[in-house]
Amino acid sequence: MAESVVRIISKPGIKRDGTRFEGDNYVDGQWVRFQRGLPRKIGGYRSINKYLRGKPHALHEYTQDGLTYIHAGSADRLESFYIDSSFDTSVIADRTPAALTASANNVWQFDVETTAAATGLQLVAHVAPNGADISSSTQGQLFYGGLFGSTTLTQVTAFPTGASLSGGVVALHPFTVVYGSDGYVMWSTDCTNFTLAGGTSVAGNAYVTGQKIVKGMPLRSGPGASPSGLLWSLDSLVRMTFVGGTPGFQFDTISEETSILSANSVIEYDGIFYWIGTDRFLQFNGVVREVPNELNFNYFFDNMNEAQRQKVFAYKVPRFGEIWWCFPFGDSTECNHAIIYNTREGSWYDTALPEGGRGAGLSPAVFPRPLMSGVEPHDALMYDVAVHNRGVGYTVGDVLTLAAGVALMPAQVTVTSVDGTGRVLSVSISNAGEYPIPPTNPVPVTGGSGTSATFDATFNRPYKFWVHEIGVDAVDEQRVAPIQSYFETADISLPVMQQQNNALHVALLEPDFVQVGDMTVEVHGRANARAPEVNSDPQTFPAQAATPQEQVVFLKTQRRELRFRFESNCIGGDYQMGLILAHIAPGDGTVLG
């Protein structure tokens, strides 16, 4: 065989299951997606807020008048802010209900409803300690408050006797539906009152299946545009449709042989509902069907941290036809990896998530980019202040200075209340700035009209909020960093291609990319499927060739089983793969590595 010129291409998707040698898909990749069957870099991301006090694992968004309002639920608080069209954010408001039962296992669900009992759109927020056990029967709590407000939410307490609030909430306008253990469902046209008698609400309840219901989603309207929805229990999928009269809703079981991995793994894409079961990927489009996955099915279920399954969440990137399921990989306690289903390509791939992972994500219909919460606290110090040695002789308005580490922490302490002897009851701290190391507690202070006050300042490191699919770099305030993106082709082998038992000698490569910034290519491979991998040194090719020699990549290497690895890892780097040609010829006949 003389030298030949062949196209370097593999099937779309990244194959993780089985052996590398037996497939025709790409075998490795990071921060890469597929469009028109070809690899391209995934977009960049930017931090837009860095002062979330809690670590959110649930988000809700609503856009009006050019502002996108975000609510973020975490273990012990509910926070809100808005984002404008320039990606600037407002000050964060603490909307944590006074009655909230804090728990590291708290899982939030949100929706929006109108009610005659309150003015304007209402945020309905449900929380229950389901994080460690999706089947937990522990009662949750339901709260409501003005969607655009900044005040704390109010707890709903008007429920029928025996009501279960262990599951979640969904709005099937004009009804608010709450669900929980033993297949219990209740509904009301007034999200502040679910009782069956009294008030102005049209309410009802029912037991509709045996197992706990953990997720509800609106469905295309029933007969006569009636409210309709889907309810996922631990082992079934149930449809509820408004029929009027008594009992109001009818329920029919679509499947009694299904499962659900996590409440937030359900997502709708163009009228089709996708979710992850305990042992497979599923969809509903009139009937429940399995979503085939021959590329990374085992990779997901073998590596997903089962103990953290309730943290698995889904969001979508419609521009590229993608559904992302973010999950805790290995022993991680946060979602640090994503498995991606491309509905247009019918392909599967995956990628590591940046900055230790993401806690929650969503894809707003109006806001042009996916929004994600971070999971790693950063070094902006925020203060909760407890007064221990209250001193004497202080007055409201006294300005004090932290005596420990003044140079490192020029924070200002202001006395906000005192008792009859001038003992400090409360203080506030301002101008704290950002410092990586807090002083030793308790922190003494100087100044003011009194003496001997000592404060114990609790330092909380806040979390960041990110917008994705923006630019091509990782942007965090003024810091811009490259995003490493790479992909590796399937094996090319003469014994397979032409039944010729020789190594494959590659003389040169003709790259073809829509490209910004330098890229590199390496030759990976081995003598046989059990031989050790031998990787070449990376060869760089620029976006624009300045000399004839830069138009191609000279490799002059051989492998019996050969792959190409392309990478972009520079600031501003971007690429879309085109038609790449390799000049190949038979090498030696060595079978052993």
WOCORUR-V206446 format. One line per field, one symbol per residue. ss: DSSP state (H for helix, E for strand, C for the rest). phi: phi as a letter, one per 20 degrees, with the letter a starting at -180 (. if undefined). burial: # if it has 24 or more other C-alpha atoms within 12 Angstrom, else .. A space follows every 10 residues. Layout:
ss = ???
phi = ???
burial = ???
//
This chain:
ss = CCCEEEEECC EEEECCCCCC CCCCEECEEE CEEEECCEEE ECCCEEEEEE EECCCCCEEE EEEECCEEEE EEECCCCEEE EEECCCCCEC CCEECCCCCC CCCCCCEEEE EEECCCCCCC CEEEEEEECC CCCCCCCCCC EEEEEECCCC CCCEECCCCC CCCCCCCEEE EECCEEEEEC HHHEEEEECC CCCCCCCCCC CCEEEEECCC CCEEEEEECC CCHHHCCEEE EEECCCEEEE EEEECCCEEE EEEEECCCCC CCHHHCEEEC CEEEEECCCC EEEECCCEEE CCCCCCHHHH HHHECHHHHH HCEEEEEHHH CEEEEEECEC CCCCECEEEE EECCCCEEEE EECCCCCEEE EEECCCCCCE EEEECCCCCC EEEEEEEEEE EECCCCCCEE EECCCCCCCC CEEEEEEECC CCCEEEEEEE CCCCCCCCCC CCEEEECCCC EEEEEEEEEE ECEEEEEECC CCCEEECCEE ECCCEEEECC CECHHHHCCC CCCEEEEEEE CCEEEECCEE EEEEEECCCC CCCCCCCCEE ECCCCCCHHH HCEEEEEEEC EEEEEEEECC CCCEEEECCE EEEEEECCCC CCC
phi = .ffcdceebc ffodedemef feddegdbrb lcccclncfb fffebbfcbc cffeefcbcc cbdblmdded dcdcfcaccb acdefemede ffdedgffef efafefcdcc acbdbfebem fdedcdcbed febfegegfe cccbaggeec efedfececf gnfddeerbb edgeedddba fmmeccbbec febdfecnmd fecabaddbe efedbcbfdg gfgmmfgbbd ceefcbccdd cfcnmdeodd cceebdccbb fbfeeebecl ndedbdefba ecbcbncecf efbddbffgf ffdffgfdff efcdbccggd mddddebfem efecfdbcdc deffemccbb afeelnpcea bbcffdgecf dcdecdfdee eccdddedee mbnecfogdd cffemffecf edddfdbcef dnffebcccc lfmcbfcfff efdfccnmed cmecddeedd eedeccddlc mcdedcleed cfdfcbbcff fdbfgefcld ecfdedebcd fbcfccnfcc ccddraebfd fffcdfffde cffcfecgfe fcdedlbbbf cccdddbcbc fnfbacfddd dcecbfdfdf dee
burial = .......### #######..# #.######## #####.#### ########## ########## ###...#### ########## ###...#.#. .######..# ##..###### #####..... ########## ########## ########## .#####.### ..######## ########## ########## ######.... #########. ########## ......#### ########## ##.....### #.###..### #########. .#######.# ####...##. #.#####.## #.######## ########.# #########. .######### ####.##### #####.#### ####..#### ########.# ###.#.#..# #.####.### ###.....#. #####..#.. .########. .#.##..##. ..######.# .######.## #########. .#####.... .######### #####..... ########## ###.###### ########.. .....#..## ###....... .####.#### ########## .######..# #######... ...
//
